[in-house]
């Protein structure tokens, strides 16, 4: 379709991007004495280098997309 000549459409301008705050690395590890324990689970497909992200009702690997659903009883327990 051809644009109508002589009329200009009003531009909305640039959108302002919302900057998300990153997660601190100290939130992923627990240090006790000389040992370091990982808080998040690791992906069974990718191996020990990849963490799985915790969501409301599932645990997801960001690299390969592996998903484990969390049972409802466990989710309700955490809320209380």
PAZA-264265 format. One record per atom (N, C-alpha, C): residue number from 1; x, y, z. Coordinates in Angstrom, 2 decimals. Example, Ala and Ser with C-alpha at 12.3 -4.5 7.8 and 13.67 -1.06 7.14 Angstrom:
<nodes>
+-------+---------+---------+---------+
| dotor |    east |   north |      up |
+-------+---------+---------+---------+
|     1 |   13.19 |   -5.69 |    7.80 |
|     1 |   12.30 |   -4.50 |    7.80 |
|     1 |   13.20 |   -3.30 |    7.80 |
|     2 |   12.85 |   -2.25 |    7.08 |
|     2 |   13.67 |   -1.06 |    7.14 |
|     2 |   12.90 |    0.03 |    7.87 |
+-------+---------+---------+---------+
</nodes>
This chain:
<nodes>
+-------+---------+---------+---------+
| dotor |    east |   north |      up |
+-------+---------+---------+---------+
|     1 |    0.83 |   -1.18 |    0.00 |
|     1 |    0.00 |    0.00 |    0.00 |
|     1 |    0.88 |    1.24 |    0.00 |
|     2 |    0.45 |    2.21 |   -0.73 |
|     2 |    1.20 |    3.46 |   -0.82 |
|     2 |    0.84 |    4.37 |    0.35 |
|     3 |    1.81 |    5.12 |    0.79 |
|     3 |    1.61 |    6.06 |    1.89 |
|     3 |    0.99 |    7.33 |    1.33 |
|     4 |    0.08 |    7.91 |    2.09 |
|     4 |   -0.57 |    9.14 |    1.65 |
|     4 |    0.47 |   10.25 |    1.60 |
|     5 |    0.51 |   10.94 |    0.49 |
|     5 |    1.52 |   11.98 |    0.34 |
|     5 |    1.13 |   13.24 |    1.11 |
|     6 |    2.13 |   13.88 |    1.67 |
|     6 |    1.89 |   15.14 |    2.34 |
|     6 |    1.59 |   15.00 |    3.83 |
|     7 |    1.15 |   13.84 |    4.28 |
|     7 |    0.85 |   13.68 |    5.70 |
|     7 |    1.98 |   12.91 |    6.37 |
|     8 |    2.39 |   13.39 |    7.52 |
|     8 |    3.40 |   12.68 |    8.30 |
|     8 |    2.73 |   12.08 |    9.52 |
|     9 |    3.12 |   10.86 |    9.83 |
|     9 |    2.58 |   10.21 |   11.03 |
|     9 |    3.37 |   10.68 |   12.24 |
|    10 |    2.69 |   10.86 |   13.34 |
|    10 |    3.36 |   11.30 |   14.57 |
|    10 |    4.20 |   10.16 |   15.12 |
|    11 |    5.46 |   10.46 |   15.41 |
|    11 |    6.32 |    9.42 |   15.96 |
|    11 |    6.20 |    9.42 |   17.48 |
|    12 |    6.31 |    8.23 |   18.05 |
|    12 |    6.17 |    8.08 |   19.49 |
|    12 |    7.47 |    8.32 |   20.22 |
|    13 |    8.57 |    8.29 |   19.53 |
|    13 |    9.86 |    8.48 |   20.18 |
|    13 |   10.45 |    7.16 |   20.66 |
|    14 |   11.62 |    7.24 |   21.25 |
|    14 |   12.29 |    6.04 |   21.73 |
|    14 |   11.71 |    5.62 |   23.07 |
|    15 |   11.66 |    4.30 |   23.27 |
|    15 |   11.19 |    3.76 |   24.53 |
|    15 |   12.34 |    3.75 |   25.53 |
|    16 |   12.02 |    3.99 |   26.76 |
|    16 |   13.03 |    3.96 |   27.81 |
|    16 |   13.13 |    2.52 |   28.31 |
|    17 |   14.31 |    1.94 |   28.23 |
|    17 |   14.50 |    0.57 |   28.66 |
|    17 |   14.63 |    0.51 |   30.18 |
|    18 |   14.01 |   -0.52 |   30.77 |
|    18 |   14.09 |   -0.72 |   32.20 |
|    18 |   15.29 |   -1.61 |   32.49 |
|    19 |   16.17 |   -1.14 |   33.35 |
|    19 |   17.37 |   -1.90 |   33.67 |
|    19 |   17.09 |   -2.82 |   34.84 |
|    20 |   17.35 |   -4.12 |   34.64 |
|    20 |   17.13 |   -5.10 |   35.69 |
|    20 |   18.37 |   -5.19 |   36.57 |
|    21 |   18.14 |   -5.41 |   37.85 |
|    21 |   19.26 |   -5.59 |   38.75 |
|    21 |   19.72 |   -7.03 |   38.66 |
|    22 |   21.02 |   -7.24 |   38.56 |
|    22 |   21.57 |   -8.58 |   38.44 |
|    22 |   21.57 |   -9.29 |   39.78 |
|    23 |   21.68 |  -10.60 |   39.71 |
|    23 |   21.73 |  -11.41 |   40.92 |
|    23 |   23.17 |  -11.51 |   41.37 |
|    24 |   23.39 |  -11.33 |   42.65 |
|    24 |   24.73 |  -11.40 |   43.20 |
|    24 |   25.22 |  -12.85 |   43.19 |
|    25 |   26.49 |  -13.06 |   42.90 |
|    25 |   27.05 |  -14.41 |   42.91 |
|    25 |   27.03 |  -15.02 |   44.30 |
|    26 |   27.07 |  -14.18 |   45.32 |
|    26 |   27.04 |  -14.70 |   46.68 |
|    26 |   25.69 |  -15.35 |   47.00 |
|    27 |   24.65 |  -15.03 |   46.23 |
|    27 |   23.35 |  -15.65 |   46.44 |
|    27 |   23.30 |  -17.07 |   45.89 |
|    28 |   24.23 |  -17.44 |   45.02 |
|    28 |   24.25 |  -18.78 |   44.43 |
|    28 |   25.08 |  -19.78 |   45.21 |
|    29 |   25.93 |  -19.31 |   46.11 |
|    29 |   26.83 |  -20.18 |   46.86 |
|    29 |   26.67 |  -19.98 |   48.35 |
|    30 |   26.97 |  -21.01 |   49.11 |
|    30 |   26.96 |  -20.94 |   50.56 |
|    30 |   28.34 |  -21.37 |   51.05 |
|    31 |   29.02 |  -20.50 |   51.76 |
|    31 |   30.37 |  -20.78 |   52.22 |
|    31 |   30.33 |  -21.12 |   53.70 |
|    32 |   30.87 |  -22.29 |   54.03 |
|    32 |   30.95 |  -22.69 |   55.43 |
|    32 |   32.33 |  -23.29 |   55.67 |
|    33 |   33.16 |  -22.54 |   56.38 |
|    33 |   34.52 |  -23.01 |   56.64 |
|    33 |   35.35 |  -23.02 |   55.37 |
|    34 |   35.89 |  -24.18 |   55.05 |
|    34 |   36.71 |  -24.33 |   53.84 |
|    34 |   35.93 |  -24.87 |   52.65 |
|    35 |   34.65 |  -25.20 |   52.84 |
|    35 |   33.89 |  -25.80 |   51.75 |
|    35 |   32.90 |  -24.80 |   51.16 |
|    36 |   32.62 |  -24.96 |   49.88 |
|    36 |   31.65 |  -24.13 |   49.17 |
|    36 |   30.53 |  -25.04 |   48.68 |
|    37 |   29.29 |  -24.69 |   48.98 |
|    37 |   28.15 |  -25.48 |   48.56 |
|    37 |   27.30 |  -24.66 |   47.60 |
|    38 |   26.90 |  -25.26 |   46.49 |
|    38 |   26.03 |  -24.57 |   45.53 |
|    38 |   24.59 |  -24.67 |   46.00 |
|    39 |   23.85 |  -23.56 |   45.94 |
|    39 |   22.46 |  -23.56 |   46.39 |
|    39 |   21.53 |  -24.09 |   45.31 |
|    40 |   21.73 |  -23.69 |   44.06 |
|    40 |   20.85 |  -24.12 |   42.97 |
|    40 |   21.27 |  -25.50 |   42.48 |
|    41 |   20.31 |  -26.20 |   41.86 |
|    41 |   20.59 |  -27.51 |   41.29 |
|    41 |   21.38 |  -27.34 |   39.99 |
|    42 |   22.10 |  -28.38 |   39.60 |
|    42 |   22.80 |  -28.37 |   38.32 |
|    42 |   22.00 |  -29.19 |   37.32 |
|    43 |   22.17 |  -28.90 |   36.05 |
|    43 |   21.43 |  -29.57 |   34.99 |
|    43 |   21.95 |  -30.99 |   34.79 |
|    44 |   21.06 |  -32.00 |   34.75 |
|    44 |   21.51 |  -33.37 |   34.52 |
|    44 |   22.02 |  -33.61 |   33.10 |
|    45 |   21.56 |  -32.80 |   32.13 |
|    45 |   22.01 |  -32.96 |   30.75 |
|    45 |   23.34 |  -32.24 |   30.50 |
|    46 |   23.46 |  -31.00 |   30.98 |
|    46 |   24.64 |  -30.18 |   30.69 |
|    46 |   25.82 |  -30.50 |   31.60 |
|    47 |   25.56 |  -30.94 |   32.80 |
|    47 |   26.65 |  -31.27 |   33.71 |
|    47 |   26.78 |  -30.27 |   34.84 |
|    48 |   27.85 |  -30.41 |   35.64 |
|    48 |   27.98 |  -29.62 |   36.87 |
|    48 |   28.27 |  -28.14 |   36.66 |
|    49 |   28.54 |  -27.68 |   35.46 |
|    49 |   28.86 |  -26.28 |   35.23 |
|    49 |   27.65 |  -25.38 |   35.07 |
|    50 |   26.47 |  -25.96 |   34.80 |
|    50 |   25.28 |  -25.17 |   34.50 |
|    50 |   24.27 |  -25.24 |   35.63 |
|    51 |   23.85 |  -24.06 |   36.14 |
|    51 |   22.83 |  -24.00 |   37.17 |
|    51 |   21.45 |  -24.00 |   36.53 |
|    52 |   20.46 |  -24.44 |   37.29 |
|    52 |   19.07 |  -24.40 |   36.84 |
|    52 |   18.37 |  -23.28 |   37.58 |
|    53 |   17.58 |  -22.49 |   36.86 |
|    53 |   16.88 |  -21.36 |   37.45 |
|    53 |   15.61 |  -21.80 |   38.15 |
|    54 |   15.34 |  -21.20 |   39.31 |
|    54 |   14.14 |  -21.53 |   40.08 |
|    54 |   13.02 |  -20.57 |   39.70 |
|    55 |   11.88 |  -21.14 |   39.32 |
|    55 |   10.68 |  -20.37 |   39.04 |
|    55 |    9.61 |  -20.77 |   40.04 |
|    56 |    8.40 |  -20.28 |   39.86 |
|    56 |    7.33 |  -20.53 |   40.82 |
|    56 |    6.98 |  -22.01 |   40.91 |
|    57 |    6.83 |  -22.67 |   39.76 |
|    57 |    6.40 |  -24.06 |   39.76 |
|    57 |    7.31 |  -24.99 |   38.97 |
|    58 |    8.53 |  -24.53 |   38.65 |
|    58 |    9.43 |  -25.36 |   37.85 |
|    58 |   10.88 |  -24.94 |   38.06 |
|    59 |   11.78 |  -25.82 |   37.61 |
|    59 |   13.21 |  -25.55 |   37.64 |
|    59 |   13.70 |  -25.74 |   36.20 |
|    60 |   14.36 |  -24.72 |   35.62 |
|    60 |   14.68 |  -24.70 |   34.20 |
|    60 |   16.17 |  -24.47 |   33.97 |
|    61 |   16.75 |  -25.20 |   32.99 |
|    61 |   18.13 |  -24.96 |   32.57 |
|    61 |   18.11 |  -23.90 |   31.48 |
|    62 |   18.92 |  -22.88 |   31.63 |
|    62 |   18.96 |  -21.79 |   30.66 |
|    62 |   19.70 |  -22.15 |   29.40 |
|    63 |   20.55 |  -23.16 |   29.45 |
|    63 |   21.36 |  -23.52 |   28.29 |
|    63 |   20.63 |  -24.46 |   27.34 |
|    64 |   20.11 |  -25.59 |   27.86 |
|    64 |   19.50 |  -26.58 |   26.97 |
|    64 |   17.98 |  -26.59 |   27.03 |
|    65 |   17.38 |  -25.91 |   28.00 |
|    65 |   15.93 |  -25.84 |   28.09 |
|    65 |   15.29 |  -26.98 |   28.85 |
|    66 |   16.07 |  -27.78 |   29.57 |
|    66 |   15.56 |  -28.88 |   30.37 |
|    66 |   14.67 |  -28.33 |   31.49 |
|    67 |   13.48 |  -28.93 |   31.70 |
|    67 |   12.52 |  -28.43 |   32.68 |
|    67 |   12.12 |  -29.55 |   33.63 |
|    68 |   12.08 |  -29.25 |   34.91 |
|    68 |   11.54 |  -30.15 |   35.92 |
|    68 |   10.42 |  -29.41 |   36.64 |
|    69 |    9.24 |  -30.00 |   36.65 |
|    69 |    8.11 |  -29.39 |   37.33 |
|    69 |    8.18 |  -29.73 |   38.81 |
|    70 |    7.86 |  -28.75 |   39.67 |
|    70 |    7.86 |  -28.94 |   41.10 |
|    70 |    6.45 |  -29.30 |   41.53 |
|    71 |    6.32 |  -30.26 |   42.44 |
|    71 |    5.00 |  -30.69 |   42.89 |
|    71 |    4.31 |  -29.58 |   43.66 |
|    72 |    2.97 |  -29.56 |   43.62 |
|    72 |    2.20 |  -28.50 |   44.26 |
|    72 |    2.38 |  -28.49 |   45.77 |
|    73 |    2.53 |  -29.65 |   46.38 |
|    73 |    2.67 |  -29.72 |   47.84 |
|    73 |    3.93 |  -28.99 |   48.30 |
|    74 |    5.01 |  -29.11 |   47.51 |
|    74 |    6.26 |  -28.45 |   47.85 |
|    74 |    6.12 |  -26.94 |   47.71 |
|    75 |    5.42 |  -26.47 |   46.68 |
|    75 |    5.23 |  -25.05 |   46.44 |
|    75 |    4.38 |  -24.43 |   47.56 |
|    76 |    3.32 |  -25.10 |   47.97 |
|    76 |    2.45 |  -24.60 |   49.04 |
|    76 |    3.19 |  -24.55 |   50.37 |
|    77 |    4.09 |  -25.50 |   50.60 |
|    77 |    4.85 |  -25.55 |   51.83 |
|    77 |    5.77 |  -24.34 |   51.96 |
|    78 |    6.37 |  -23.93 |   50.86 |
|    78 |    7.28 |  -22.80 |   50.86 |
|    78 |    6.55 |  -21.49 |   51.12 |
|    79 |    5.29 |  -21.38 |   50.70 |
|    79 |    4.51 |  -20.16 |   50.89 |
|    79 |    4.23 |  -19.90 |   52.37 |
|    80 |    4.00 |  -20.97 |   53.12 |
|    80 |    3.63 |  -20.82 |   54.54 |
|    80 |    4.77 |  -20.59 |   55.44 |
+-------+---------+---------+---------+
</nodes>
